[in-house]
Amino acid sequence: MTGFVGRVLRGGEPDREVLEGAERATLMVVDDPLRQYSSFFLRLLAATVIATAGVAADSSTTIIGAMLVAPLMSPMLGVALAAVRGRWRAVARCACLCLLGMALVVACSAALTALIPVAVDMSTNSQVLARTSPRLVDLVIALAAGFMASLASMRRDIPDAVPGVAISASIVPPLCITGAGLYEGAPEAAMGSLLLFVSNFVAIQVMGSLVYLLMGLGARERTPEGRRVRTAWYAAVAVCAVAVCALLIGASAGVLREAERERRVQDVTSTWLAAFDGDWRVTGLEAEGDDLYVQVAGSGEVPDARALARRLRDEGVDFDEVALSVVEEHRSSAPAKDPGPPAG
């Protein structure tokens, strides 16, 4: 059964030329250091500049461009491939490249954030908000991206999947947000985006190792040293995967609880407004911790924030502070203009 799965994943019999190309592309094998390292670091610097500028400009298009340029996926796959093949020196080299690349991106993004004449608002920037609260679904996306990336590295017939993998995997942009968050004094945003990066790294290791093993690449390295390398790395990845899953499950549960609380606030507020003499409706609602901000619009008897706070408390939804913004809409009561006698 495993042999059949391996043939399906490989698309046929093993291709030595494809394997050698994958080893060079993932930096598992470095036979031309100047060319391979310069390509990696120059592309990484360019991706960092583009992604940081995209975050500052709140531009998703610019960040997608940075994802297509970023090469950090290569040594991540190299770690998984080297571990499967039992090459501990290659594992160490690719892992060091990943760590060095991470540090470089975070440091450069922090420096660029200081130089760019546009302040990055960590609380309202949509690119920041999309990457600072990772959920369990982000891990599912990362697993699919890791599967496709490892498969594409061994299949010369599916190169068109590579751009999609680069866009779906959250690698360089979260690190840029980590650097920007550290500079802007927003440690929670920085840690949230770093968790997103770590979850993607772990997912790529899980799926990369699984795909390469099923392809039969590990069966070629049966030395005791190779087995020890694989066992140690798989154990480390398993521990990290459990820790990441626990963190993401907790974060997802928190998001669901917050969404349920906001829905409850919406229902209670709408019911409360219906009892007023007038036509009022909720036009905005935002809960930040124990503070609630509500905006209503309409006409008639003006609602009061203290009365809303009491109503919410009676319904079991308690906030330390409730702020109510009222937008009065005045309707014209002038009679309709007489169109006059019909023509003709």
N, C-alpha and C positions, 0 to 999 in steps of 0.2 A: 504493500500500500504506500509506504514512504517513498519507494522508488518511483511509483507512478506519479505521486504528488510532485516529486522533484523534477520529473520530465515535463510535467505540465508547467511548472514555474519557470523552468529553463527554456521551454518551447522546443525541446528536443534533447539531443545528446550534449554533454558538456563541450564547451568551446574554449579551448585553452587561450586563444587570442583575446577573446572577450574578457576572460578572467584576468589576464595580465593587464589589459587596458583599465579594468575596474580597480585593480590594485594601485595603479599609478594615479588614476583620477581621484581616488579617495585618500591619496597620500599615504597609503599603507606601505607602498614602495616608493622611495625617493632616489631616482637614478640620475636626475638632472636638478640638483638643489637650487641653483640660481633661478632657473626657469620656473620650477614648480612653486618655490616659496615666494618669489616676487609676484607671480600671478595671484597667489592666494592673498597676500597681504595688500597688494594694490587694489584688488577688487574689494577686499573687506573695508579698506579705508574709504573707497568711493561709495560703497553701500551705506556706510555709517554716515557720511556727509549727506547723502540723499535722504536717508530715513530720518535723520535728525531735523533736516530742513522741512521734510514732510510733516513731522510732528508739530514743529513750530507754526507751520502754515495751516495745520489741520486739514491736510490734503491726503485723501486715501489713494488717489492716483499716483502721487509722488512716492508714497510708501510702497505701493505695488512695484514700482520701478526699482526701488531699493531691494525688494525681495528677489527680483530676477537677477540682480547683479551679485548679491551676497553669496560667498562660497563656503560659509561655515558648515553647511550640510555635508561637505566632502569629508572632512576629518571625523565628523560624527559617524558616518557610515564606515569610515576607515577603522574606527575603534571596534565596531561590531564585526566587521570582516576579519580583522586581525585576531580578535578573540576567538571567533569560530575556527580559524586556522591555527590557533595555538601559538601565535607569534608575539611573545610578551614584549619584545623591544618595540615592535610596531604598535602594539596597544599603548605603550607608554608614550611613544612619539605622537601618535594621533591625539591621545588624551591631553598631552601638553599643548598641542596646537589649539585644541578646543579651549583650554583654560586661558592661553595667551590671547586667543582671538576674543574671548569674552572680556578680558581685562582691557584690551585695546579699544573695543567698541564702547564700553562703559566710560573709560577715561576720555576718549575723543568726543563722545556725545555730550559729556559734562562740559568740556572745554568749548565746544561749539555752541552749546546753550548759553554760555556766558558771553560769547562773542556776537551771536545773532541779535540784532536790535529788536527782537520781538519776544516778549515774555511768554513763557509757556504756562498757561493756567491749568494746573493739574486737576482742578475740580470741575472744569467745564469743557476742556478740549476733548472732542469726540474720539480722536485717535488714542488719547491717553485712557479714557474711560473704557474703551473696548479691550484694553490689554492689561488692566490693573485689577480686575476681578475675575480671575480664571475660574471656570466651572468644570464639572465632570465632562460635559459635552466637548470642551476643548481638548481633553485627553483622548476622546474618541476620534476627533478630527486628526490629532497628532498621530494616533496609531495607524489610521488609514494613509496618512501622508508618508509615514515611515515604511509601511508596506510597499507603497508604490515607488518610493525612492529606491529602496533596496532591490526591488524587481527591475526597475529601469536600469540600474547600474549593471545588471547582468544580461540585459536583453538589448541587442542592437536594433531590434525591430520596433521598439516603442519609445523613441527619443522625444516624441511630441508630448509625452506625459511629464517631462522634466519641468517646463514652465508652470504647469498646474501644481506640481508638488511644491515648487519654490514659493508660490503664492499662498498655498494652504497652510504651510508650516510656519509657525510663529517663532522666528529665530533672532534675526538682527533687530527688527523694530522693538520688541520688548526690552532688549538690552539697551537700546537708545533711550527708551523711556526710563529705564533704571538710572542711567547717567543723568538725564534731565531732572528726574525726581530728586536725586541726591543734591544736585546743584540748587534746585528751587526750594530745598528744605521740605520735601514731601516724602518722608521715609516709608509711609504706608503704600503710596503709589509705587515707589521703587521696589519694595519687597513683593508687591502683587505682580508686577511685570516680571520680576526675576523668577517667581514661582511659575509663571507661564512658560518662560524659557526652559526651566528645569524639567517641567512636565513634558515638553516637546523633546528634550534631549533623552529623557528616560524612555519615552514612547518609541523614539527612533532606535534606541538600543534593543528594546524588546522585540520589535517587529523585524529589525535588521538581522538580529541573531537568529530569530525563528526562520525567516526566509532563507538565509544563507545555510542554515543547518538542513532544512528540508531539501535544498538544492544539492545536498551531498558534499558541500565544501569542507565540512568538518571531518568527514570520514577519511580524508586524505592525510590527516595529521593525527597519527595514533601514538605519538611519543608520550611518555609519562609527563614531560614538561608541558606539552601541549594540552594534555588533559587537565593538569593543575591550573593552567592559565584560564582555560574555559570555565572550570568549576568555580574558581575564585571570582571571575568576572560575572558569571551568571548569578552567583549568590549576592554580589554587591548590587546588581541591577534589580534583582527580586526585592531586596530590602528597600531600595529607593522607590521602586514601583508601588510597594505597599504604603510607604510614607506619603508619596505624592497623591495616591488615591484617597487616603484618609484626609489630607488637607483639602483636596478638591471636593470631596463629598461634604465636608464641613462648610466650605464656601458656598456650594450649591444649595445646601439646606438653608444657609443664611439668606441667600437671594430669594428663595421660595418663601421664607417667613416674611421677609420685607415686602414682597409682592402681595402676599395675602393680607398683611396689615394695611397696605395702601388701598387694596380693594375694599377692605372693611371700612376704612375712613371715607372712601368715596361713597359707599352705600349709605352710611350713617349721615354724612353731610347732605347728600341729595334728599334723603327723607326729612331731615331737619329743615331744609330750605322750603320744602313743599308745604310746610305748615304756615309759612309767612304769607302776609297779605301782599302779594305781588308775584312777579315772575322772575325767579332767581335760578341760576344754574351754575354748576362748578365749571370754571374755565381753566383752572390750573391747580395742581396739588403736588407738593414735594415734602417728603419726610426725610429729615437728616438727623439720625440718631433719635434723641428725645425731643426734637423740635419739629413742629409742623407748620408749613406755609400753605395757605389755601387762598385761591383767588376766585371770586364769584362775580358774576355780571347779571344785571337785570334792573328792575325798577320796582318801586313800592317801599314797604317798611324795610329799613336798613338792618341787616343782620349784625349781631354783636359777637366779637371773638370770645368773650368770656362765656357767653351762653353756649357757643359751639364747644368750647372746652369742657363745660359741664355735661353737655349731651354725650360727647365722646367718652367721658369718664364713666357716665352711667351705663354706657354700652360696652364697657370693658376695654376701651382703647384709650390709654392714658399717655399724655405728653407733658413734659415740663413746661413747654411754651407753645402756644397756638397763636399764630399771626394770621389775621384775616384781611385780605385786600379786597375792597369793594369797588367795583366799577359800575356806576349808575348809568343806565341807558334811558335817555329822555325821548319819549315818543311824541311826535307832533300830533296835536289835536285839531289843527286847522281844517275847516271844511274843504271838500274837494272843489276845485275851480269849475264854474259853470262853463261848459264848452260853447254856449251860445246857440242860437237857432241853426238848424241845418242849412247848409248851402243850397242854393238853387230854389 
